Amino acid sequence: MKNIGRLFVLDWKRIFKSPFAFLLIAALVVIPSLYCWFNVWALWDPYSNTQDLKVAVYSADRATTFQHKKIAIGRELIDQLHHNKKLGWRFVDSKQAVVSGVRSGKYYAGIVVPKRFSKDLLTIVDGKLQKPKLHYYVNEKINAVAPKLTGSAASTLQTTISKQFVDTVAKTLVTVFNQAGIKLDDNLPMIRRFASLVTTTDAQLPTIEKYLNEVAALQAKVPEIEAKLHTANQMATYLPEVNQMAQKLVSAQQFLPMIDSAGQLAGQVQTKLPEVRQAGTQLNTVATNFDQLSTAVTNGITVTRQSLTIIDEVDGTLPALTAFGRSAQGAVATTKNEVLPKIQQALTIVQSAVDSGLSLIQTANTSLSLSLTQLQQQLASLDTSPNTAAVKAAMADHLTALAAQQGKAASAATQTAQALSQVQTSFQHLHNSTATPFAEAIRQLDQLAATAQAVQAEATAMAAKVPTMSTAQLQAGLAQLNTRAQAFAQAAANLQQLHLGTSVHQVLSQFATLLGASQTTLSTINNQIMPALPSLLATTKSLLTQANRFLTQTQAQLPALRQELNDANTLLNGHMALIQSGVTTVAALYQSDFPALRTKLQTASRFIATDLPGIETQLTQTLALANAKMPALKQGLTTAAAFKQNDWPTLKDAIQRGSSAIKQSEKTIDLSALIKLLRRDATKEASFLADPVTIAQTSIYPIPTYGSQSAPFYLALCIWVGALLLGAILITEYNLPKALTSVTIRQQYAARWLTFAGLAMLQGLIAGLGNIYLIGTYVVNKPLYLLGAMFLSIVFVSIMYALISLFGNIGKGIGIIILVLSISGAGGNFPVVLSGKFFQMINPWLPFTYAVNLLRETVGGIYWPNFWTDVWKLLAFGVVFFCLGLLLKGPIRPWINKMHHITRNSQIIE
């Protein structure tokens, strides 16, 4: 124990002796608390800021009429929401604004009141019930919690409307009953007499109404009815013509999708008119300078053929020349003069190869621009062509050819760069210097090759997808390809500004001068120049061969290309004003007039398809019935008039005799009790019907704020993080002075554990005090809360210290794994039963589970059986890990040292 105490004191002396170590230790003590404080502070009362959750609201509800009063429930709902501050309501002017705002993330959710909301709500009156709907849109991508809050708001809105509706209906009914009760009381004598009359005549009322109404109304209108029936019969003869015109109207609706697509396309083309004009300008420029292209191709073919002939001559004599040079290495200067002309002749070919490569690149640039122009023309004709598949196939072939052409350009640029690099290397060896005259040219050639390869890859990919791409997708693809082409053109222009041909000529002249210099020996030529010459000639020959083949193919295609270019130039630039005018007119017509026309045509078509056949059938049947029954109608009216004249007095006498029987039954009806029932308080009755059940809530262990509720979880988390930081920063081994060399490993383990435990207790104490007095979290038992925090610090640091002391970096990793599992499996934020089976299984084995429960007992109120259970289980964790570390530290130390030695040898792991 004495040695343990001496080591413990030694630790603290070393801490206070080094200011930097003291500051670092102080930071380790305080920093974990910041993690707890900031998280608790941030979550203090998140539900009090729900007014910042933006929810868009739009009411399309149309007012309806009920009992001569306008009912506009949607407007009333909007008025109520203006005074509701629970959410950040945003009132917009269209359903599209709601949907687009939710989709873009501008609003967390949106609510739309449909047009028929008030009308559907009042269907309860006529019995044809139609439940009204609120359209609710929510963006669940923005945040995990916000959709739940806004969803709760939507449900609350629904409940509020339902409750108000029930309350209003109930209050209206009870009020009506109340008024009826008052009137019953005031007019009781008259009501008794009227009730007797109504009750007596109720069984005969349908017969009376039928005959008397027909006698009073129909008999006077018989001539008018006959005239209208005649007119209706004449109108029925026009039904075939009406049907024919209706079918034409329905057929016209079939063209609406085509018109809609054409209108959308016109709008899209209108936005692209500046690009079309730019394409026309570029096309005219290419057509004007076409002769320059033809001349350049012809000159390139001549130069490449001549250069290939020279390369073949030099390449044939190269082996003999090399052997001769090596055998005559010690000969006189005349021998050197025999070797040099062949080398210089080979070097002159490099000039031609570089010029050919550059010419090929510039020709490829011009051809690329022309190909893109032709592709734009094919795209413009796609929507008007009767055979879109053929147009797309032609575009795919064009893209494939463009990709092959760019591949050749990339190969030419790469080979030109290789040739320049080889010449530069040989020049450096001969000149004995590090000069890089072609460095910038090589870099730009490599960049140009990469750009050409990118154009090739993109064109190849697009060619494979063209048959299945829409017009909009093709436009986007060509726009992106045009961007790549502009990058290629810029790279070609930058390369042209280097005047590479002149630079190559100058370097080759210096090269020839150095070869002929007296200080350049035949040995230098054999060792420095001759070995590189075959590779240089091979690269140059490949470049010239490719350039010659490409230029020959291009020359064969030039006449057809000139004609296509002239035709395209005439078509586009000759009709540019007409194209602009037509596209603008169509786009304006589509945007202003087409929506109304489409709506009217669709409404008419629906009427023709759904209502017109029934109307026609009903009209035909009605006319047939009316024509057949008209004589009977006249006879019936005559009979009814006779009945009214002759039989009604008898019927009236019968009603009077029946009233005496009804008066006898009134003795069994208590009208006073009925009046008392009807005159009850309408407000109380309506309130009971709208909300018949109330909830009495009793909070056990109340905690006032969400931040206080979450504080135990984040305090336990910060204590674990603090223990992990101590293990990561502090070392578990001692560098012992000579006076303490006899200390055992277990004594060292126990002494350093005391240092760790002391620092950990400071961490827990500071974090707990900050929660109570800095943030103001709610705690029922503050002393036990602070003791619990320090107790957890000792347990957690015992676990982490044992893991790190025994296993080093592996122990740190295990500590991080336990932390990760504890966040999800300890039930800190959500009940563990809501998690997966795996987390429910590991929950009892995590010390974090009992740590959070222990702190919650001190915060909300202690239930002592649970409190002591948590204490004993945490104590078991701490004791077990402490004893494991104490007992295993010595036996496994050689193995751990060996593992540390291996990891340190990697020079990347401590």
Phi, psi and omega in degrees: 000327180296317180295323179298316179295321180295319178293321179298315178297322179299320179301312184288329174297317180295326179294312183283340181287327182256112180302319182295318178295321179296317179296320180295318179296318178299320178295319179297329180286325187266323189302316179301329179296326180299323179301315180292312186298314183295320180292317179295319179299315182295328182259020188303306179209070186296334184279357175276351182253020182293347177292346176270355174281110185281123178234119181280141180227134175218133179247117173259012184297135177256134182297143177238168185248134177219118181054047176065020177236140178279129179247118179230082184291324179299317179294320178296323178296317178297318179298319179294321181293335176297333180261001180267122184252011181288330177228162179275077183294133175237120187262116184251175189250011177198157176295323179298323178295323178294309185295312181294323179294319177292320181296321182280348182092002178295324176240146177287327181205172179211147180232129180240125175269116185289172186297321187267019187299306181296319181296317179294324181294329182270004177293348176296338183290314183267002176085350177271077191293132176222107184295128176288152182237143168253124179275120185245123178245137182220139177261097183280356180281332189292316188203152182281329186266325185305318178299328179291320179294312180293326176295321176297322178296319179296319178295320178297320178298317178298315181296319180298315180297316180297317181295315180296324180295312179298318180298317182294314181297315181296316181297321180296314181296314182294323178296317177299316178298321180298313179297322178296322178297319179296315181293325176300318181294320183286327187243033186301317181298315181292323180297321180298317180292319181292321179298322178297317180294315181296317182296322181291320185268359187298318182293331183261002186297318179300319180293319180296312181298321183297308185284319182292318180294320179294322179293318186283325188256307188289325183296326180284338186255012182301314179299318179296319179297319180296320179296317179293325178295322178296317178297320179295322177297321177293321180295328181297336180290343181267004183300320178301318179294322178298316179298320180297315179293325179295319179295325176297320179295318177296319179298325180296332181293335180298338182270358181299314179301321179294319179295319179298314179298318179296321178295317177298318179297321179298319177298318179294317180296325180300322178289341182261006182301320176300324178291323178297316178297320178297319178298321178297319178297315179297319180297318180295322179296316180296317180296322181294321184263021184292325180298325177298319178297317180297316179296319180296321180294315180299313179298321180296321179297316181298314183294316183294321178296316178298319182292321178297324178297316181294319180299318179298321179295313182292319182297327179290328183265357186296314180300314181295322181294321178295315180296319180296318181297320183287324180289333182255025185298328180264007183283184183281178184296336181295329177295319177300323181291338177281332182277322189299318183302322180294320180294316181294326177295322178293323182291328180296336180291331179301320179302314180293321180296316180296316179299320180293318178299315179296319178297320179297319181296314180296321178296319177298324179296313179297317180295324179297315179299318180294319180298318179295322177298316179294323177296321177297321178295317178298320178296321180295330181271359186295314185287337181263351183282138177288341182237081182294330180297320180293321179296317179295323178296321178295321178295321178296318177297319180296319178294322178297317178295320178298319180296317179297319180297319179291327175298320177294319178298319178296319179296319179296317179296319181295315182292323176298317178298320179295318179298315179297321180296320179293317178297318180298318180296314179297322179296320178296318180296316183290321182276348181057051181215174179252020181296142180232077185293337184251013186300312182294321179295318179297318180298314181291326176296318177297318179297318180294321178297318178297319179296318178297321178294323178295318177298318179299313181297317182292320179294320179297314180297318182291324179299324180289333185261351187305316184301333183256001184272146174279173180298318179297319178294321177297319178299315179296319180295317179292326177297317179292321178295324178295324176297317176298319180296322177296323176295321178294317179297320178295320178295320178295320179295318178299321179293322181293329180290345179284345184052055187296326179301317179295319180296319179295319180298318180295315181293319180294326176295315176298323179298312181296321180297318179294324179296322182275354182293150184294329182283350178272108183273165177295330176297318178298319180295317181296321186273329188256325189258309187300320180298328183274347187293318180299316180297319179297316180294321180297315179298316181295319181295317179299316180296315181293322179297314179297317180296319181295317180296315181296316182291326179293316177298318180296320181298322180293332183269352187297317181300311179297322180295320178299316182294315178299319181295317179295318179297315181295320180297317180294317182296315186280303185286333179286339182238023185299316182296319179295320180297312181299316182295315182296314181297317181297318181295313181296317180297318180295318178299318181296319184284327188263314190257330188296319181302315180294319179298318180297317181298314180296318181293320178295318178298315179295321181293320177298319178299316181294320185284324188256320189260324188298315179301318179295319179297319180296316180295314181297321180296316180296314180295320181295318179296318179297317179294318181296318179295324182285326187264357182300316176299320179294326179296315179299316180295321180294320178296322178296317179295319180296321179296320178294321178298316180296324183283321190258323190257341183299321177303321178296317180296321179297320179296324179295320179297320180294322179291330179287338182295330180295324178291323180295321181297329178293325181286342180296342180294337181269358182253125179263092181293333180294317178296322179296317179296321179296320179295319183287341184262023176290166182293117183292322183295315181293319180295318180294320179298319179294317181293323181286326184218077187284342185236135173241157182248130175256109185263136176236118181270122175262131187056061182292138174234122194289329187234153177294325178298318177294324179294324181271351183300319179302319180297312184285333176292314177299321180295318181290328177294318177295317178298322178298316177297321179294320178293320177300316179293330181282327185266312183280155178261153182262354181255153180259142166257092193281141170287169183298328183290344183240024182291342182274000182292137181280166180296320181292324176295319177298318181299313182293320181294315181291329176298322178299320178297312178301315183295321179297315179294321181294321178296322176298319178301310181296320180296314180297317180297317180293317178297320179297320178299319185284309191258334180274313182267328179087036178291153181280124180222128180284314184240090186294314179301316180292330176298314180291318177297321178297320179297317180290324177297316177297323179300317180295315182296311183294319181290330175297318179294308183294320181296319179296316181297314184287322180294323181278319191241359177065230183299328177297321177297321177298318178298321178296320178299320178293320179297316178299321178298314181297316180293326182292325181301320183264331190259352183270356181070036183285313182261323181233150175305137185295338179293343177275350180270180181287171181300324181298315181290327176294327181289319184274351184304314181291344185262005180258126177298334181299327180302311184283334178294313180296318180297320180299314181292326179294327177299318182285336181279309187267337185138136191271130166252102196302321178302316178293320182300311183289329175299315179296320180298312183294322180291320177294320178298322178297318177302311183296315182294317182298312182291324179296315181293321177300315179296318182294320184278326186265348184304314182288309185299321185263007183297317179301318180295319179295318179298320179296317179296318178297322179297319180295316182292324179291329178294341176289345179059026176222343180240135180285000000 
